[in-house]
Amino acid sequence: MRHSSGNYWSFLRNWSSKCTLLQGLPSLPSLKRLEVSENRITGGLETLSACPNLTHLVLTGNKIADMQTIAPLAELKHLISLDLINCGVSNNENYRADVFKVRLLAV
C-alpha cells in the first residue's frame, strides 16, 4: 500500500489475497486508484461507494461473472478506467458494448 500526504490514502493495492467479496471497505474519500487483482472477488462492488473520488479500478483476474455485478460502479462519477481482464464478465458476448453502459470512459 502507498500513502499520500497527510492521513489520506490515494492508492491502495491488495494483490492476490484470496478475498471473495469487496466488503468492509472504510470510507476513503481521497482514494483515486484501487488495485485488487488476482483475488477471488465475485461481488460486493457497491462497497466502493465509500470511495467517491475513485478514478481507476483494477479488478484483473477476479471471478466477476456478469454485468449486473459491476452495475454499482455506475455510481462512481469520477471513474475513468476499469480493468476487467481475465474476469469471466470479459468473456461475455456483448461485453464490449455493455460495459460502456456502466458510464465508463476507458476499459
N, C-alpha and C positions, 0 to 999 in steps of 0.2 A: 504494500500500500504506500502511496505517496501522499504527503500532506502539503497543502498550500499554506500561505502565510496565515497567521492567526490560528484560530481554532476551527477553521472550516476546511472540509475535505473538498477538493475539486476533482480528484481522480481516485478511483478505488478499483482494485483488481482482486478477484477471488478465482484463481485458476485451479481447476481440477480438484475441487474439494468434495466432490460427490454429493453436493446438496441437490435435492429434488424439487423443492419449491422455493421461490424467491419471496419469502415471507419474513416478517420481523425486522425489516429494514427501518432504522430510525429515521427521523426527519433529517434530511441532508439537503437543505435548500441551495447550497453552493456547489453541489456535485454537478460537474459538467460531463464527465466520462465515467462509465461503468463497464468493466470487463468481467464477465462471469462465464468465460469459455470453458469447454470441456468438463462440464458438470453433468448432472442428470436432471436438469430443470425441465419440468413438464407444465408448469403453470405458476400462478401467484404473481403475475406481472402487474396486477392492479396495485401492488405494494409500491410500485415505482412512483405513484402519485406523491410520495414523500420526497421526491426529487424533482420538483417542478422546473428546474433550470437545466435538466439533463439534455445535452446536445448529441452525445454519441453513446450508443449502446451496443456492446459486442456480446452476442449470445452464441457464438460459434460452437458447434459440436454438442449441443444440448438435445433433449428429447421433445422439443416443441413440435407437435404434430399437425396443428391446423391453424387456420386464420383466426378462429374465434379466440384462441389462446393469446394471440398478440393484439387483439382488438383494444384492450385497455391502453395500449401505447398511443392511441389517438388523442388521449388527454394530455400528453406531453407536448405542449405547444412549441417548445424550443428544440425538439428532437429533429436533427437533420441527417443523421446517419444511423443505420441499423444493419448489423451484420448477423445473418442467419445461416451462414454457410455450414453445411453438414448437419443441419437440423431437418427433421422429417418434413416440416412445412415447405422447405425449399424444393422438395421433390414433387409437390402437388402440381397438377397440370396447369392451372391458371395462376400459379404463384406470382409470377412477374406482374401481371395485371392487377391482381387482388391486393398485393402488398401496398401499392400506392393509394389504395382506398383508405388505408390507415392514416393518411395525411403525412407521409414522409417525403423528404426531398431526395435522399440518396440511400441506395441499398447496396 
